[in-house]
């Protein structure tokens, strides 16, 4: 038989851990089990539909036959709308040549990595975090991994980043963070920005700068007293070194509509556009037209945010309260109070416990399986986001959560905890 060997990248690329977990969940459901599935970093569109006026704009764009190729870097109307939307709501200004439109955030992150990172160059990222390990693998960069801590709400700190900056090409940050639903404080992000600025001031003119990839795709979804901060508002000099990743997917529950944008230095955006144009990863013309028209309907967008955020916050808070009640009752669980995004960080510390059948839960993988089998609760371990295999923290997503099932889920979890000794 001929060799089936392929490229080194293809042979070494690791598949999505969440997809593997999802296959197990589907198998359980196919067997007739009711599963409380909190794994999906997406929305159930029957619970969280896109804004009606946005849907109308999309339909209208197709009726007007906006179905041709868009410009590779995005249509001018959308760039203008993004610039105005960001200026009004975040107070930072970008010209058209500093904005790149694509089919969601993923191709933009990939293009940024490809435009900045050469083989063997250092990339700093914290875990848990979404997919940075895979993007570093794509570029054959050197993984500089920081395992963040509970006491910092699983956000990396300036002190943790500082020792690794020398010779680094890219610092990848996300706030609000997937998978934790937590955010940077103003003081911590300022300290990180000061590190980046100081490092770049030390580098020679012909030396590659240290860039900050700042994924803020969840920035509109903050709750309570949580505020979103961005590097450029805090330190205007950071505009020379920051690439923002943003878009409509989480802000408007529009994950399948596929419109995202990057904002950053014009020379870098130009190179990212060249990469993206070869991939053909542009957002569809009709969706670009619709997004351009919808973003600037300020009162409509504000009303949507008010309702949408209220619904997500209620789910997160109710589940958080339920976990605190379980903790108060003596069960080995915990949770971090909701801050942002659609995620709740929860802890389930059952390693070493025994089931009714006398089976010992030897590691966190067995704990995760026990929760799925007995509590019918599907959640994603932080290990799937690069954290240690023995981490007992999990991401719980409420994007598909039905409010009427929350108490039912918590009751089922309590029953499964009570069975352990």
HUFENHU-V119169 format. One record per backbone hydrogen bond with DSSP energy under -1.0 kcal/mol. CO is the residue of the C=O (numbers start at 1). NH is the residue of the N-H. Records with the same first field share a line. If there is no record, write none. Layout:
CO=NH, NH
This chain:
7=11
8=12
9=13
16=20
17=21
18=22
19=23
20=24
21=25
22=26
23=27
24=28
25=29
26=30
27=31
28=33
29=32
35=37
36=378
38=397
40=42
44=47, 48
51=55
52=56
53=57
54=58
55=59
56=60
57=61
58=62
59=63
60=64
61=66
62=65
65=67
71=74
73=101
75=79
76=80
77=81
78=82
79=83
80=84
81=85
82=86
83=87
84=88
85=89
86=90
95=98
96=99
98=264
100=262
102=104, 260
105=109
106=110
107=111
108=112
109=113
110=114
111=115
112=116
113=117
118=121
121=142
122=169, 170
123=144
124=172
125=146
127=148
131=135
132=136
133=137
134=138
135=139
136=141
140=120
142=123
144=125
146=127
149=152, 154
150=153
152=155
157=161
158=162
161=164
162=165
165=168
169=211
170=124
171=213
173=215
177=181
181=340
182=177
185=189
186=190
187=191
188=192
189=193
190=194
191=195
192=196
193=197
194=198
195=199
196=200
197=201
198=202
204=207
211=171
212=243
213=173
214=245
215=175
216=219
218=221
220=222
221=341
223=226
230=234
231=235
235=238
236=239
237=240
238=241, 242
241=212
243=214
244=263
245=216
246=261
248=252
254=257
259=248
260=102
261=246
262=100
263=244
265=269
266=270
267=271
268=272
269=273
270=274
271=275
272=276
273=277
274=278
275=279
276=280, 281
281=103
284=288
285=289
286=290
287=291
288=292
289=293
290=294
291=295
294=297
296=298
297=301
298=302
299=303
300=304
301=305
302=306
303=307
304=308
305=309
306=310
307=311
308=312
309=313
310=314
311=315
312=316
313=317
314=318
315=319
316=320
317=321
318=322
319=323
320=324
321=325
322=326
323=327
324=328
325=329
326=331
327=330
331=333
332=349
334=347
339=223
342=398
344=396
345=336
346=394
347=334
350=353
353=361
354=421
355=358
359=355
360=362
361=352
363=367
364=368
365=369
366=370
367=371
368=372
369=373
370=374
371=377
376=36
378=38
380=395
381=384
382=385, 387
383=386
385=129
388=391
392=348
393=382
394=346
395=380
396=344
398=401
399=44
402=405
403=406
405=409
406=410
407=411
408=412
409=413
410=414
411=415
412=416
413=417
414=418
417=420
